């Protein structure tokens, strides 16, 4: 099975915890980029780990090079915006996972 190319949107408290879990699983997934508009510790940590920090538009422009976008902003409008921009870009490939899906994935990948 090939690696899935993913992106994280939102590097606040939940996003940073998810980032740490994903970084520990780099053999299974490739973190293509992260999006965070604020200067957060998670954004600094991602940048220090060599993760590309992108804008929302840069993420959308990556098109089919991103398989799954994990939205951890906690803002319902962000999922809607992401889905609209992906649809407007005629990208039928990339999936946007809302925060509840992110927590499910997180529960499955972190060591108990």
Rosetta blueprint (number, residue, H / E / L):
1 X L
2 X L
3 X L
4 X E
5 X E
6 X E
7 X E
8 X E
9 X E
10 X L
11 X L
12 X L
13 X H
14 X H
15 X H
16 X H
17 X H
18 X H
19 X H
20 X H
21 X H
22 X H
23 X H
24 X L
25 X L
26 X L
27 X L
28 X L
29 X E
30 X E
31 X E
32 X E
33 X E
34 X E
35 X E
36 X L
37 X L
38 X L
39 X L
40 X L
41 X H
42 X H
43 X H
44 X H
45 X H
46 X H
47 X H
48 X H
49 X L
50 X L
51 X L
52 X L
53 X E
54 X E
55 X L
56 X H
57 X H
58 X H
59 X H
60 X H
61 X H
62 X L
63 X H
64 X H
65 X H
66 X L
67 X L
68 X E
69 X E
70 X E
71 X E
72 X L
73 X L
74 X L
75 X L
76 X H
77 X H
78 X H
79 X H
80 X H
81 X H
82 X H
83 X H
84 X H
85 X H
86 X H
87 X H
88 X H
89 X L
90 X L
91 X L
92 X L
93 X L
94 X L
95 X E
96 X E
97 X E
98 X L
99 X H
100 X H
101 X H
102 X H
103 X H
104 X H
105 X H
106 X H
107 X H
108 X H
109 X H
110 X L
111 X L
112 X L
